Amino acid sequence: MDRLTEREQKRRAAESMLIANIAASRNELRELLDGVSSHWGYEDGIYRFYHQSFKVFHLQVATEQIVTRLRSLLPDRELNDWFQSIVRDGTGKQFDTSTNENWLSETRPIVEAFFHARYFLEMICRYQDVIKEPPQTLPSGWASVLYLYGLR
């Protein structure tokens, strides 16, 4: 067996583990998506960005909850480097009076991190009942989930 075949087998085993862990967490994932998609979890948070309210900073809590859950689905793998960079740039921020002077540069990364985290959670929930084993033909949303876990 050549190295590429062995590598592909390991990748498919990791993808199968991801699918199994998603299935085992089905209800918790759906509850989290429902919460971060609710009026207070989504609609109000984005409104607060445009309203220039410090409450946009609350989106960081949802982002961190999502990322923790995403990591737990395949804890032995690092998440995508770009995704981690986006999350780093959009979390751990605190409001102070100077924030208003640089509103876009200070708060847009918070919204961006939330959007990316929510997107991956939504794709996982969308495909959790469709993908039962590693597919031959990849839907775009599932392919992006594989990128998140370095499996594509």
C-alpha positions in Angstrom: 0.0 0.0 0.0 1.5 3.3 -1.0 1.6 6.4 1.2 -1.1 8.2 -0.6 -3.5 5.3 -0.2 -2.7 5.1 3.5 -3.1 8.9 3.9 -6.5 8.7 2.1 -7.5 5.9 4.4 -6.6 8.0 7.5 -8.5 11.0 6.1 -11.6 8.9 5.4 -11.4 7.3 8.9 -11.3 10.8 10.4 -14.2 11.9 8.2 -16.2 8.9 9.4 -15.4 9.7 13.0 -16.6 13.3 12.4 -19.8 12.0 10.9 -20.3 9.7 13.9 -19.6 12.4 16.4 -22.0 14.8 14.6 -24.7 12.1 14.7 -24.1 11.5 18.5 -24.4 15.3 19.1 -27.4 15.8 16.8 -29.7 17.4 19.4 -27.1 19.6 21.0 -25.9 20.9 17.7 -29.5 21.7 16.6 -30.2 23.5 20.0 -27.0 25.5 19.6 -27.9 26.5 16.0 -31.4 27.4 17.1 -30.1 29.6 19.9 -27.5 31.5 17.8 -30.1 31.9 15.1 -32.8 33.3 17.4 -33.8 36.9 17.7 -31.4 37.6 20.5 -28.7 35.4 19.2 -28.6 36.6 15.6 -31.0 39.4 14.7 -30.4 41.6 17.6 -26.6 41.1 17.5 -26.3 42.2 13.9 -28.7 45.1 14.5 -26.4 46.2 17.4 -23.5 46.4 15.0 -25.4 48.9 12.8 -26.9 50.7 15.8 -23.3 51.2 17.0 -24.2 49.6 20.4 -21.6 47.9 22.7 -24.0 45.0 22.7 -22.5 43.7 19.5 -19.7 42.5 21.7 -22.1 39.9 23.0 -21.8 38.0 19.7 -18.3 36.9 20.9 -20.0 34.6 23.5 -22.0 32.8 20.8 -18.9 32.6 18.6 -16.9 31.0 21.4 -19.7 28.6 22.2 -19.9 27.5 18.6 -16.1 27.1 18.2 -15.9 25.0 21.4 -18.6 22.7 20.0 -17.0 22.5 16.6 -13.7 21.5 18.2 -15.4 18.9 20.3 -16.6 17.1 17.2 -13.0 16.1 16.2 -10.8 17.1 19.1 -7.6 15.5 17.7 -7.6 17.8 14.7 -6.9 21.5 14.5 -9.5 23.6 12.8 -8.7 25.4 9.6 -6.0 28.0 10.0 -8.0 30.8 8.3 -11.0 30.0 10.4 -8.9 30.1 13.6 -7.4 33.5 12.5 -10.9 34.9 11.8 -12.0 33.7 15.3 -8.9 35.1 17.0 -9.5 38.5 15.3 -13.1 38.6 16.4 -13.0 37.4 20.0 -11.4 38.5 23.2 -12.4 42.1 22.5 -13.7 44.5 25.1 -15.6 47.7 24.6 -14.2 51.0 25.7 -14.8 54.6 24.7 -12.3 54.6 21.9 -14.2 51.8 20.2 -16.7 54.2 18.8 -14.0 56.2 17.1 -12.9 53.1 15.1 -16.3 51.3 15.0 -15.8 49.3 11.8 -12.3 48.2 12.5 -13.1 47.3 16.1 -16.4 45.5 15.6 -16.5 44.1 12.1 -14.1 41.3 13.0 -16.6 40.3 15.8 -19.4 40.0 13.3 -17.2 38.2 10.8 -16.1 35.6 13.3 -19.7 35.0 14.3 -20.9 34.6 10.7 -18.1 32.1 9.9 -18.7 30.1 13.1 -22.5 30.1 12.6 -22.0 29.1 8.9 -20.1 26.0 9.8 -22.6 25.0 12.5 -25.4 25.5 10.1 -23.7 23.3 7.4 -23.1 20.6 10.0 -26.7 20.7 11.0 -27.9 20.8 7.4 -25.9 17.7 6.4 -26.1 15.7 9.6 -29.2 13.8 8.4 -27.9 13.5 4.8 -24.3 12.4 5.2 -24.1 9.0 6.8 -20.7 8.0 5.4 -18.0 9.9 3.4 -19.7 10.7 0.1 -18.1 10.4 -3.3 -19.7 13.6 -4.6 -19.5 16.5 -2.2 -22.2 19.1 -1.6 -20.5 22.5 -1.2 -21.6 22.9 2.4 -20.2 19.5 3.4 -17.0 20.2 1.5 -16.5 23.4 3.5 -17.0 21.4 6.7 -14.2 19.0 5.6 -12.0 22.1 5.0 -12.7 23.2 8.5 -11.3 20.0 9.9 -8.4 19.8 7.3 -10.0 16.8 5.6 -10.1 18.2 2.1 
